[in-house]
């Protein structure tokens, strides 16, 4: 044995710094029993089952929390230790006569341990089987008879989710688990992530769907189909039904953690109203037709419009809920077969400002860091994002980072949950990001809190920017931002003292008329603090839908082809000619808002909408519906008969995320493989194969046999970004682009050696107020967004038990505003903007300031986007969802629900 080794049961083992005896034993394949220990959680040391004997120690020590040191001689399973473990387990059985550990035929970690030591669990009394079980929670159940107070659920809740739901009350035999101040599970602060269930060794805490479902026949590893975090999942299924979903324990993205949607909201896939056959509109009726007829009809109508009105009379909208392969093929179809660049995706209406801004100033319009940088960040700025609701697994990681010592600044008009953990909450006025960021930058420069060496070596434009800041009045900018200047100074000083900084951003920056400017002025601060390209720092824009990053990456954008390549670059065009056999037009096509405007004018005659419900999700709903109604041909690919489908001429049934093969790209540029757990219902088909077959019906010679063939072509079309990507190389955790060649490991952090564009660009941008402003007639400013329990337009979550958690959209209003108008919690109001009106139930909330309202858009009955304007960012064309001037009045009596 060398000086850097120890021995476990006579086997020599090299010492790893920071490792415990238990972890070292696990590396050797030696199983030391535990009940209170779980990987990734702080060792509890309470169950005492992991006691081991160590040379020169006077008594056994806990393997779970004792560091292994050089020279140690460790014995793990001596007769004395095994006898002690049996006695401890026997005490659990004898401690409380109410405990009954046998759980029908379902074995638990604890019952297996009992059997290993020759102990028999007390059987459940059938007459008492359900009396004490708490099933008040929508998704979880708690059986106190099985609880041994090991605290693993408590530690998981605190150290993974950061929710602090559980506590331990009583002493001795009366020790028991509690859910905070409430008596029932559904009265607790639980957010349904299920981390406690994964840790419970006795099944005292369990998923309700585990008890209600039949045994699984197979387990499939795939990727969650909800937000852009891209959590890896294990899907248990039987027949063609998904039974249960868990996180993959060693996944790089989520380490086994999931949110309530990803874990439980999967029943939509076998909803009774899934589309199962192609539907053709005949008059006011919908006629089920065969795929053969559907493909023929689609091709005929597309060709008729192209031949009569030209290729630019057609447009396509790729789905950010579908795969990279589908998005790639749809943009290729329109560019090569139709001959137009009129192709876009939902990134236009959410992230296009961010992508454009970052591309301008850094050379790459995506995250510069990975989610793993959250854990090493010293200072985090969360701007215009609400990740504990919209990106819950990342939100939990941010919360844990702060609990472990990181400092946090939250910039948001609304008091989001993470504001409660922040050093500073800058409650900016809606639309006031640019003056706020300019003010923060002024303090950093004036007080010399900047990274001068970084600016000199890596950034251009700083001298001109400094001159701009010298002319800026801090007080005037603070007034425009709606944040007191002392608070701005304090936040800037914190950033400057702890640089580099991690900037986590969301739609509160991008969905404004100054959306691109908001992101560029924040990027100024990132460069002033030397943050981009550094570990634990940089730009991390959070992506909303599961594949919104991938849709844009694949070229579903009117101004760039796959891999953000220029339509006019001769090298790119030569490569496209070789791979595609033709080249697209050089002139950029229309964005989504521009296509809607063109359709309303009668200039756009046909639109292919893949997996997006633009009649519910896009701004100025009445204008969108008018445009859709004027179409000569509207083709919709969907899982359900959506609001948009009402105006279609052909509706094609689509496979969901649980039912198809392909890839998704998450918000950290990670391309991961998606695998089908069940078959699509009826005649529903994956989007990529439908696009291929329509292209063939249009005369193309496409011969893709499987999604892997499409990915291989993507690598040839955009080699600098995807040249090293193939299904054979994706492995368990995928690859992060850029991955330029086979054998390349992928890129976790971009701009480390220098910016992609050469030097980073720092830009002076002044404040320009939105055209949408409050007035005496419209005194409230409405902000729209999402809530934890639902996703986007709710087409999936509303068809699960999530509707039991939140059954409608609520209008958040400050209590002072409600009192001034005689409104009580739960009252109905009518909201009216300069465009239209909508109705919602009131929820009194301190999360919004007086004069500001918040409303989600998950339920079509609310018609939230009837209210929003058609104003867009002039550069990105991203709509302004975050500023809508409204008035409201009570509805009495309340409308029938």
Order of alpha helices (4+ residues) and beta strands (2+ residues): beta-beta-alpha-beta-beta-beta-alpha-alpha-beta-beta-alpha-beta-beta-alpha-beta-alpha-beta-beta-beta-alpha-beta-beta-alpha-beta-alpha-beta-alpha-alpha-beta-alpha-alpha-beta-beta-alpha-alpha-beta-alpha-alpha-alpha-beta-alpha-alpha-beta-alpha-beta-beta-alpha-alpha-beta-alpha-alpha-beta-beta-beta-beta-alpha-alpha-alpha-alpha-beta-beta-beta-alpha-beta-alpha-beta-beta-beta-beta
